[in-house]
Amino acid sequence: MPSNRIGRVNEEIQRELASLIPTVKDPRVAGAGMVSVTAVETTPDLKYAKIYVSALNKDSSAQLLKGLKSAAGYLRRELGRALNLRNTPELSFVRDDSIDKGAHILDLLRNPDVVKPPNPANAHIVLDEEE
């Protein structure tokens, strides 16, 4: 029976980091506004973890990543205290731009110049919403 231990560990790391990041005193992190941890990928041996972060202020995302990289030791120590793991993973932070990509796709779908017009061969099909 396969276990989902890595998934549970990823969720715990994500939850703990979401509460720890606002405590970082680095001005690059504090000045980034609201920072959210969107995902965590941990290696199966729990030695390394890739943390995907997204910030409300997109202009300072490079500075945010530098600040988080410099605070990685503090975050790792606090994470080790909060979680009962044999090895506390080494943290690496990556900017998550999936929210931006999703918003761009949504804008494209709403733009009538980009979306193809309806097929005239299907004009006889009536959807429930049009009745």
Buried (B, 14 or more C-beta within 10 A) or exposed (E): EEEEEBEEBBEBBBBBBBEBBEEBEBEBBBEBEEBBBBBBBBEEEBEEBBBBBBBEEBEBBEBBBBBBBEBBEBBBEBBEEBBEBEEBBBBBBBBBBEEEEEEEEEEEEEEEEEEEEEEEEEEEEEEEEEE
